[in-house]
Amino acid sequence: GREGTFHQLPEALPALTYARKAGRRAATVGFDYPSAKNVFAELADEIEELRVAVAEAGDRPPETEADERVFEELGDVLYATVNLARHLNVDPELALRGTVRRFVGRVEEAERLAEAEGQAFSELSLAEQDRYFDRAKETAS
């Protein structure tokens, strides 16, 4: 039988890599945006759809199941983001890992800065924590 475009695309891959490869495969049959400009527009549309879904779903208590439409719309935003990364020749897995590493380093530095001034970071208000985080970004950049 005829093998489709997505035949043997391993679902066990990390989700970002899986999404990137799926986008590449779709592009091989011409199903792709012509430029990153188009993908930016698609991403903006997906973010707006997510914003509407969140507003309609209302607040959910922490650690409860997400609203089904919010779940799907967030997936659309993530996929559009991966598609944009592909158009910009950025490996989304590496980009996200780098961002998380920087974030973790900055939070740890913010904790150190607070401790050096006799403050327990976990006991500070979010606004105070954010001030230390901003200082950490300046020193760690």
Disulfide bonds with the S-S distance in Angstrom:
none
